[in-house]
Amino acid sequence: DIDESEVFKLQLMALRSWMHNDLKKANDLLAESVSLEDKLIYSYGPPSITKPTKELYAEFLLSQGRYEEAVQTYKGALKKGPKRLVPLKGIKKTALLLKDDALVKEVDLELNSI
């Protein structure tokens, strides 16, 4: 599908920008990729996108110290993939950095239920 290919392309361009420390461009490309991926409609089976863009974007935000935004982006990833370990562990890691004990406890309960 053309739109899925565009998501892949944007992800790769964002990763390249991130690797070259062009953080504004990486942020803009990841945000655009998230927006496009949210518009995709999946009819049957799992999505073919290997790394959901919200998870990738949340990792970028976390690496930039944008912790609150990272938590919200990981939570957005959970809406499409409930109980996915990557976003849950990402939320926990970010909550530990934020020293948000309530959020750590909430995520631990969710992780223990899986």
N, C-alpha and C positions, 0 to 999 in steps of 0.2 A: 504494500500500500504506500502511496506517495507520502501521506502525512506521517506514517511511521518512519519512513526514510528521512524525512525532514527532522524528526525528533532525534534520530541517530546522528544526523549531520550536526545539528545544534549542540548536542552533547559533546561530540568530538571537538568541535570548534571551541567550546567552553573549556574542555580539559586542556587543550593546547594553550589557550589564553592563560589559564590558571598556572600551567607549568612555566610559562614565560612571565609570570608575575604581573600580567595585565588584568588585575582583579576587577576593575570596573567592567571591562568587556566580558570577562568570565561570568560575572553576576548577571549582566544584561542577557547574555546568551542562555544561561540556565533559567532565568525567569521566563524568557520567551519559550524555551523548551517545555517548561512546566505548563504554561498556558496552552500550548498546542497539544500536549499529551492529554490534558484534561478534556479536550474536545473530542478525542478519539472515542469511538464506540466499539466495544468488544462484544461480539455476538456469542461465540462459543469458545470455551477453553481459556487458558491464561493468555495474557498479552505477550506478544513476541518481543517486546522491548526488554532486553536483558536486565538492565539496571533502571528501575523506575526513576524518572528525573527528579521527583520530589526528594527521594533518598539522596541522590547525588547532590542536589542543591542544598539540602540540609547539612550534608558533610562539608560543603564549601562554606556555608554560613558559620558553622561551628569552627572551622579552621580560621575564620576571620574574627572570631570573638563575638559574633553576633548571636549570642546564646538564645535570647528570647525568640528571635526569628527562626532559629534552627529548630527549637521545640515546636513552634507552630507548623513549620514545614514538615517535620517528622509526623506530627499529628494528622496533617493533611494526607500524608502517605498512607497512614493507617485506615483512612476512610475507604480507600480503594483496595487495600490489602490488610484487612483486620488480622491481628495477631501475628503479623510478620515480625520476625526477630530483628531484622536490621533496624527498622525505625524504633522499635521498643528499646533495643540496646542503645541506640543513639539518643533517645530521650533520657534514658537513665544516665548516660555519660554526661550529657549536658546538664541535667539536674544536679549531678554531683559537683560540677564546676560552678553552678549557681548557688550551691549549698541549700538547695530546695529539698529538705528532708521529706516533706509531704509528697512531693512528686516522685521522689525516689521510692518511697513506700508504695505509692499507687502503681508504679511500673513493676516493682517487685511482685506485687500481688498478681498483676496480669501475667508476668512471665512465669510465675509458679503455677498458674492455672492452665498453662499450655502443655 
